[in-house]
Amino acid sequence: MAEPIKISTQEELKELITSTKYVILDFWAEWCGPCKAIAPLFAKLSKSHSVPGQLAFAKIDVDASADIAKEYGITAMPSFVFVVDGEVGKGVDVQGRTLGGGVKLGEGDSAGRVVQIRGADPRNLTLLATELGELAKKAAEGSAEGSAEEAPKDEAATA
């Protein structure tokens, strides 16, 4: 489907998170060994799960975009932040799943919503990207069906 989107400005990030239901942000650094190690997996997940308008994968170089990293409270690389409906705090619902360390849940969230993964954690990254990919595909199918159902009504109205 799509390669990860490279974000370098606040404006680019705002445009992406306001136009896409789910966004997975990869905060990385050129000098970071674990970042380089997990980059091929992130690219693979992006290619297999991206859905236009529903799920996007983006990479943010913390050295080139320090202002964005600071705004998101990034202190370790790589860090994967999950944005839902333009908000970081909503997180991804993983209730009932066993997750390893390095996973940050939403503030005061006992429902099991993940907002961030700190470190190169292929298992949890794959699990969460797959979960969001399934949600994104269902949403896209639903909106496509809605468009198809509306088309005949539009044609009938103009006839």
MARMAR-273635 format. One line per field, with one value per atom (N, C-alpha, C): atom name; residue number from 0; x, y, z; residue in three letters. Coordinates in pm, whole numbers, plus 50000, padded with zeros to 5 digits. Example, Ala and Ser with C-alpha at 12.3 -4.5 7.8 and 13.67 -1.06 7.14 Angstrom:
REM MARMAR-273635
atome = N CA C N CA C
num = 0 0 0 1 1 1
east = 51319 51230 51320 51285 51367 51290
north = 49431 49550 49670 49775 49894 50003
up = 50780 50780 50780 50708 50714 50787
residu = ala ala ala ser ser ser
REM end
This chain:
REM MARMAR-273635
atome = N CA C N CA C N CA C N CA C N CA C N CA C N CA C N CA C N CA C N CA C N CA C N CA C N CA C N CA C N CA C N CA C N CA C N CA C N CA C N CA C N CA C N CA C N CA C N CA C N CA C N CA C N CA C N CA C N CA C N CA C N CA C N CA C N CA C N CA C N CA C N CA C N CA C N CA C N CA C N CA C N CA C N CA C N CA C N CA C N CA C N CA C N CA C N CA C N CA C N CA C N CA C N CA C N CA C N CA C N CA C N CA C N CA C N CA C N CA C N CA C N CA C N CA C N CA C N CA C N CA C N CA C N CA C N CA C N CA C N CA C N CA C N CA C N CA C N CA C N CA C N CA C N CA C N CA C N CA C N CA C N CA C N CA C N CA C N CA C N CA C N CA C N CA C N CA C N CA C N CA C N CA C N CA C N CA C N CA C N CA C N CA C N CA C N CA C N CA C N CA C N CA C N CA C N CA C N CA C N CA C N CA C N CA C N CA C N CA C N CA C N CA C N CA C N CA C N CA C N CA C N CA C N CA C N CA C N CA C N CA C N CA C N CA C N CA C N CA C N CA C N CA C N CA C N CA C N CA C N CA C N CA C N CA C N CA C N CA C N CA C N CA C N CA C N CA C N CA C N CA C N CA C N CA C N CA C N CA C N CA C N CA C N CA C N CA C N CA C N CA C N CA C N CA C N CA C N CA C N CA C N CA C N CA C N CA C N CA C
num = 0 0 0 1 1 1 2 2 2 3 3 3 4 4 4 5 5 5 6 6 6 7 7 7 8 8 8 9 9 9 10 10 10 11 11 11 12 12 12 13 13 13 14 14 14 15 15 15 16 16 16 17 17 17 18 18 18 19 19 19 20 20 20 21 21 21 22 22 22 23 23 23 24 24 24 25 25 25 26 26 26 27 27 27 28 28 28 29 29 29 30 30 30 31 31 31 32 32 32 33 33 33 34 34 34 35 35 35 36 36 36 37 37 37 38 38 38 39 39 39 40 40 40 41 41 41 42 42 42 43 43 43 44 44 44 45 45 45 46 46 46 47 47 47 48 48 48 49 49 49 50 50 50 51 51 51 52 52 52 53 53 53 54 54 54 55 55 55 56 56 56 57 57 57 58 58 58 59 59 59 60 60 60 61 61 61 62 62 62 63 63 63 64 64 64 65 65 65 66 66 66 67 67 67 68 68 68 69 69 69 70 70 70 71 71 71 72 72 72 73 73 73 74 74 74 75 75 75 76 76 76 77 77 77 78 78 78 79 79 79 80 80 80 81 81 81 82 82 82 83 83 83 84 84 84 85 85 85 86 86 86 87 87 87 88 88 88 89 89 89 90 90 90 91 91 91 92 92 92 93 93 93 94 94 94 95 95 95 96 96 96 97 97 97 98 98 98 99 99 99 100 100 100 101 101 101 102 102 102 103 103 103 104 104 104 105 105 105 106 106 106 107 107 107 108 108 108 109 109 109 110 110 110 111 111 111 112 112 112 113 113 113 114 114 114 115 115 115 116 116 116 117 117 117 118 118 118 119 119 119 120 120 120 121 121 121 122 122 122 123 123 123 124 124 124 125 125 125 126 126 126 127 127 127 128 128 128 129 129 129 130 130 130 131 131 131 132 132 132 133 133 133 134 134 134 135 135 135 136 136 136 137 137 137 138 138 138 139 139 139 140 140 140 141 141 141 142 142 142 143 143 143 144 144 144 145 145 145 146 146 146 147 147 147 148 148 148 149 149 149 150 150 150 151 151 151 152 152 152 153 153 153 154 154 154 155 155 155 156 156 156 157 157 157 158 158 158
east = 50083 50000 50088 50143 50218 50340 50444 50564 50529 50605 50582 50605 50528 50537 50643 50732 50835 50778 50776 50723 50841 50845 50954 50906 50777 50725 50596 50566 50441 50321 50331 50221 50193 50299 50282 50216 50260 50204 50058 50026 49887 49797 49843 49765 49738 49841 49825 49729 49746 49663 49520 49495 49358 49285 49361 49298 49295 49349 49359 49310 49223 49165 49271 49359 49464 49600 49694 49830 49927 50025 50133 50258 50309 50427 50550 50652 50779 50880 50913 51015 51149 51241 51366 51482 51603 51724 51820 51895 51991 52097 52137 52245 52195 52066 52003 52001 52080 52086 51952 51879 51748 51649 51662 51574 51599 51727 51763 51718 51725 51688 51538 51454 51310 51251 51329 51280 51223 51287 51227 51091 51072 50942 50838 50874 50780 50738 50834 50804 50713 50739 50657 50514 50500 50367 50293 50365 50306 50254 50334 50295 50174 50166 50058 49931 49940 49822 49772 49848 49803 49672 49581 49455 49434 49429 49416 49299 49329 49227 49193 49240 49206 49327 49437 49556 49680 49766 49892 50006 50122 50245 50338 50395 50482 50609 50718 50848 50889 50937 50982 51123 51219 51358 51366 51399 51399 51505 51612 51715 51674 51613 51569 51441 51359 51230 51219 51316 51322 51198 51139 51019 50903 50889 50780 50808 50932 50969 50942 50976 50954 50805 50727 50582 50519 50571 50516 50585 50677 50743 50834 50896 50982 51117 51154 51283 51366 51309 51380 51346 51444 51421 51453 51376 51256 51139 51047 50919 50810 50708 50595 50473 50417 50304 50181 50069 49945 49848 49808 49716 49583 49475 49342 49253 49189 49102 49174 49302 49378 49428 49404 49443 49536 49640 49733 49670 49599 49547 49444 49379 49275 49333 49444 49513 49441 49504 49454 49406 49284 49225 49288 49353 49415 49367 49250 49195 49197 49247 49250 49376 49464 49588 49702 49799 49917 50024 50068 50172 50296 50411 50537 50565 50685 50726 50747 50760 50781 50653 50538 50410 50352 50315 50257 50108 50031 49886 49846 49725 49674 49669 49677 49674 49548 49564 49451 49363 49417 49337 49350 49243 49244 49183 49135 49071 49173 49301 49402 49420 49423 49445 49591 49661 49803 49817 49899 49926 50068 50158 50296 50369 50462 50557 50695 50769 50906 51002 51089 51188 51148 51244 51222 51154 51023 50942 50860 50919 50850 50718 50711 50588 50470 50488 50378 50348 50451 50428 50346 50380 50306 50162 50144 50010 49923 49976 49896 49873 49973 49956 49854 49856 49760 49619 49605 49475 49419 49503 49459 49432 49512 49490 49353 49313 49181 49069 49085 48985 48975 49090 49094 49028 49054 48994 48843 48795 48650 48587 48652 48599 48596 48701 48707 48600 48578 48475 48338 48316 48188 48163 48265 48245 48231 48296 48281 48140 48088 47952 47853 47878 47790 47791 47905 47916 47841 47856 47791 47639 47594 47450 47394 47475 47427 47426 47510 47521 47388 47316 47189 47089 47089 46996 47027 47156 47196 47152 47170 47132 46981 46905 46760 46712 46781 46742 46764 46863 46893 46816 46751 46681 46547
north = 49882 50000 50125 50166 50292 50284 50354 50370 50465 50459 50558 50700 50793 50934 51000 51075 51148 51284 51309 51435 51518 51646 51731 51861 51893 52017 51993 52085 52079 52081 52161 52174 52042 51973 51843 51743 51745 51652 51684 51811 51850 51808 51831 51793 51642 51564 51418 51371 51418 51365 51418 51529 51576 51515 51457 51398 51246 51186 51040 50993 50895 50846 50792 50704 50644 50676 50719 50746 50684 50612 50559 50640 50710 50795 50720 50712 50651 50764 50789 50887 50814 50856 50784 50883 50828 50909 50830 50903 50841 50760 50806 50742 50626 50600 50502 50363 50271 50133 50063 50065 49998 50058 50189 50253 50192 50174 50116 49970 49900 49759 49737 49827 49807 49879 49963 50038 49949 49837 49752 49695 49662 49612 49723 49844 49957 49981 49975 49995 49883 49761 49646 49661 49700 49720 49832 49938 50049 50002 49926 49877 49784 49704 49605 49656 49762 49804 49945 50029 50166 50166 50255 50274 50426 50481 50625 50683 50786 50851 50777 50653 50571 50537 50493 50455 50496 50574 50617 50589 50563 50541 50658 50721 50837 50827 50879 50879 51024 51046 51178 51166 51230 51232 51330 51278 51362 51471 51451 51555 51666 51630 51729 51800 51734 51789 51783 51844 51841 51903 52003 52067 51969 51884 51785 51680 51632 51533 51586 51711 51772 51781 51824 51836 51702 51593 51460 51391 51461 51406 51289 51287 51175 51188 51085 51083 50961 50867 50745 50713 50658 50620 50471 50404 50459 50464 50553 50559 50563 50484 50477 50533 50640 50708 50682 50651 50619 50735 50790 50904 50853 50880 50837 50960 50984 51101 51231 51240 51361 51377 51278 51287 51173 51207 51106 51029 51094 51031 50923 50914 50812 50673 50654 50524 50417 50300 50183 50082 50035 49941 49803 49755 49622 49536 49568 49497 49347 49275 49130 49074 49159 49112 49130 49043 49054 49129 49240 49322 49321 49337 49340 49477 49493 49620 49723 49850 49957 50011 49958 50004 50103 50221 50324 50332 50315 50326 50472 50505 50639 50674 50803 50850 50800 50731 50681 50584 50520 50433 50288 50239 50098 50011 50072 49997 49933 49964 49902 49967 50098 50170 50215 50169 50200 50333 50422 50549 50554 50469 50474 50344 50309 50200 50264 50242 50293 50179 50201 50099 50017 49944 49859 49730 49727 49617 49560 49470 49421 49350 49276 49202 49297 49394 49486 49580 49623 49710 49636 49512 49432 49411 49378 49354 49478 49594 49716 49765 49755 49796 49707 49578 49486 49517 49544 49581 49706 49809 49932 49909 49824 49792 49730 49640 49577 49678 49765 49870 49965 50002 50094 50034 49906 49841 49832 49801 49794 49931 50035 50171 50211 50178 50212 50137 50011 49932 49991 50031 50092 50222 50305 50432 50409 50308 50276 50225 50142 50091 50207 50300 50416 50499 50517 50593 50522 50391 50313 50318 50316 50322 50459 50564 50699 50730 50666 50696 50680 50569 50556 50664 50705 50809 50939 50970 51092 51088 50970 50955 50969 50912 50918 51062 51136 51275 51363 51329 51411 51365 51249 51195 51261
up = 50000 50000 50000 50116 50119 50209 50167 50249 50365 50475 50583 50530 50582 50544 50630 50569 50644 50683 50813 50867 50918 50880 50929 50991 50975 51033 51110 51200 51276 51181 51075 50980 50908 50867 50801 50896 51021 51120 51146 51163 51189 51074 50950 50832 50832 50864 50864 50973 51095 51204 51200 51130 51118 50998 50906 50787 50790 50897 50905 51042 51044 51171 51266 51217 51300 51239 51322 51276 51375 51323 51406 51373 51475 51459 51510 51427 51465 51487 51614 51648 51651 51564 51544 51531 51531 51510 51423 51340 51249 51323 51440 51517 51604 51603 51693 51630 51686 51636 51639 51752 51755 51655 51628 51528 51391 51359 51230 51222 51334 51337 51312 51366 51353 51231 51164 51048 50937 50901 50796 50836 50962 51008 50998 51042 51035 50889 50798 50655 50604 50646 50603 50655 50783 50840 50767 50733 50660 50524 50455 50322 50329 50434 50440 50508 50590 50666 50639 50568 50542 50463 50503 50432 50422 50301 50286 50368 50446 50528 50657 50669 50786 50873 50810 50886 50808 50875 50815 50911 50855 50930 50895 50997 50972 51054 50997 51064 51093 51215 51256 51313 51247 51292 51410 51529 51650 51648 51574 51564 51469 51357 51258 51301 51383 51427 51579 51646 51793 51856 51792 51846 51855 51754 51755 51863 51869 51970 52111 52134 52266 52297 52199 52219 52258 52201 52229 52346 52412 52531 52502 52386 52347 52416 52491 52561 52527 52453 52414 52270 52199 52061 52042 51957 51894 51992 51964 52034 51930 51950 51858 51931 51876 51937 51850 51915 51847 51860 51746 51741 51685 51759 51716 51713 51599 51582 51619 51585 51611 51752 51838 51979 52018 52096 52145 52260 52348 52470 52452 52335 52314 52314 52246 52243 52166 52164 52092 52195 52180 52275 52258 52365 52361 52478 52527 52641 52618 52715 52707 52643 52593 52531 52629 52622 52706 52629 52686 52623 52710 52645 52717 52775 52834 52890 52782 52823 52728 52669 52710 52659 52759 52709 52795 52770 52877 52867 52888 52848 52867 53016 53046 53185 53255 53365 53444 53367 53266 53180 53226 53287 53328 53219 53110 53003 52910 52926 52842 52707 52703 52577 52570 52467 52449 52375 52430 52363 52308 52361 52316 52345 52255 52278 52279 52387 52395 52367 52271 52236 52116 52063 51946 51993 51984 52034 51918 51840 51720 51749 51857 51889 51911 52000 52030 51914 51843 51728 51622 51596 51497 51543 51670 51724 51709 51748 51744 51601 51515 51375 51306 51335 51276 51324 51453 51510 51441 51428 51363 51215 51152 51011 50988 51076 51065 51085 51185 51209 51090 51034 50921 50798 50772 50655 50670 50791 50815 50794 50845 50829 50683 50609 50467 50388 50422 50355 50384 50509 50548 50474 50460 50390 50240 50185 50044 50015 50106 50090 50098 50192 50206 50079 50016 49891 49780 49773 49668 49684 49809 49834 49800 49821 49793 49644 49566 49423 49349 49367 49295 49334 49460 49506 49432 49418 49349 49202 49138 48998 48982 49075 49069 49087 49171 49197 49075 48993 48875 48752 48758 48640 48621
residu = met met met ala ala ala glu glu glu pro pro pro ile ile ile lys lys lys ile ile ile ser ser ser thr thr thr gln gln gln glu glu glu glu glu glu leu leu leu lys lys lys glu glu glu leu leu leu ile ile ile thr thr thr ser ser ser thr thr thr lys lys lys tyr tyr tyr val val val ile ile ile leu leu leu asp asp asp phe phe phe trp trp trp ala ala ala glu glu glu trp trp trp cys cys cys gly gly gly pro pro pro cys cys cys lys lys lys ala ala ala ile ile ile ala ala ala pro pro pro leu leu leu phe phe phe ala ala ala lys lys lys leu leu leu ser ser ser lys lys lys ser ser ser his his his ser ser ser val val val pro pro pro gly gly gly gln gln gln leu leu leu ala ala ala phe phe phe ala ala ala lys lys lys ile ile ile asp asp asp val val val asp asp asp ala ala ala ser ser ser ala ala ala asp asp asp ile ile ile ala ala ala lys lys lys glu glu glu tyr tyr tyr gly gly gly ile ile ile thr thr thr ala ala ala met met met pro pro pro ser ser ser phe phe phe val val val phe phe phe val val val val val val asp asp asp gly gly gly glu glu glu val val val gly gly gly lys lys lys gly gly gly val val val asp asp asp val val val gln gln gln gly gly gly arg arg arg thr thr thr leu leu leu gly gly gly gly gly gly gly gly gly val val val lys lys lys leu leu leu gly gly gly glu glu glu gly gly gly asp asp asp ser ser ser ala ala ala gly gly gly arg arg arg val val val val val val gln gln gln ile ile ile arg arg arg gly gly gly ala ala ala asp asp asp pro pro pro arg arg arg asn asn asn leu leu leu thr thr thr leu leu leu leu leu leu ala ala ala thr thr thr glu glu glu leu leu leu gly gly gly glu glu glu leu leu leu ala ala ala lys lys lys lys lys lys ala ala ala ala ala ala glu glu glu gly gly gly ser ser ser ala ala ala glu glu glu gly gly gly ser ser ser ala ala ala glu glu glu glu glu glu ala ala ala pro pro pro lys lys lys asp asp asp glu glu glu ala ala ala ala ala ala thr thr thr ala ala ala
REM end
